[in-house]
């Protein structure tokens, strides 16, 4: 299957003239910087806190975490120790944020190149290929949580020769059915990178990056909505729910008008009906205009990874944040924590839902409104904050020179591991999982015996 030759995004990095809004008021630049930190850190926190309940049904979330309170600083909330959660580093984000960082690091590494945006999709694909095998080398993080679609697309032997083509081939083999949330969870850095571009230019780049793995129009429109909202909030163009709705509708209309996005691969055998049903209007509205989380059924076992569930929960969380601050001069410090906690306690693919929601709500609320007992305990926080600072300068939001840093290279400045090193890493991981599993079983047995002993003592008292 041959792809139509689409012109890649060739605009240079945002120039001063594209960022004039930053000088419209003495405090605008400072506020925008706070919102950028809020976006990236907010998403990472949503991802981290969301792991506590990921893949659990709602009723089990309530049973395990009875207080509904979480802390990443002492005393750190103990995570439910099952085989899934045991794979991840304590107080750290998951694959969702790792993949978002691949976009951020790619931009930082090439920010001075004239064609940085044109090469970003292919460079991201190359970094994703490395991540699937090596993990995030800059932080020595393992590639835990690889999605089925991403794994099947990226691991194809010819992936790097045509990432979008391979993604289309894989999607077509599913009868054009699968639309998971893996591209939406990572797309938010593009809302910052594209802050000085037009809305349509931002959507074009967003679609190109997203389609390196996810080509279903539902995935594409979801990414465009997220990036459009982030870009709009940073620019002061999205300041109420009506602005949110308008951005959603413009993103939908734009994707719907692009033949190569509606019919990935431009298959001539598809009828107009078959093409349009891929972005069916009622299904879209049911999620982006959901009245409450209950209507989204986020813990549905069959559909928890569906991209519209992630998009719908992120938009609803943003709406709730906007409503809560409608008559307030400052954002409450409890807003982010309250709304993200309520979201993850719905269960399902909660880390991805909260990563997408955390990016939107983080922009709205700003970094200063994030809960300190979450952000202060986030693993790798200093490193992350440093990269956000470099992103602010690279995009021109903040003044300053940006020199090269070796850990932004594809290999993290550490070279790639060879096969023997990877095998040793995997053995160590397996041993660690076995140790944690044994500790979990021992703890369960101890609690069972305590309960049994307590029951006997009660019987003898009668």
Secondary structure, 3 states (H helix, E strand, C coil): CCCCCCCCCCCCCCCHHHHHHHHCCCCHHHHHHHHHHHHHHHHHHHHHHHCCCCCCCHHHHHHHCCCCCCCCCCCCCCCCCCCCHHHCCCCCCCHHHHHHHHHHHHHHHHCCCCCHHHHHHHHHHHHHHHHHHHCEHHHCECCCCCCHHHHHHHCCCCHHHCHHHHHHHHHHHCCCCCCECCCHHHCCHHHHHCCCCCHHHHHHHHHHHHCCCCCCHHHHHHHHHHHHHHHHHHCCCCCCHHHHHHHHHHHHHHHHCCHHHHCCCCCCCCCHHHHHHHHCHHHHHHHHCCCCHHHHCCCCCCCCCEHHHHHHHHHHHHHHHHHHCCCCCCCCCCHHHHHHHHHHCCCCCHHHHHHHHHHHHHHHHCHHHCCHHHHCCCCCHHHHHHHHHHHHHHCCCCCCCCCCCHHHCCCCCCCCCCHHHHHHHHHHHHHHHHHHHHHHHHHHHHHHHHHHHHHHHHHHHC
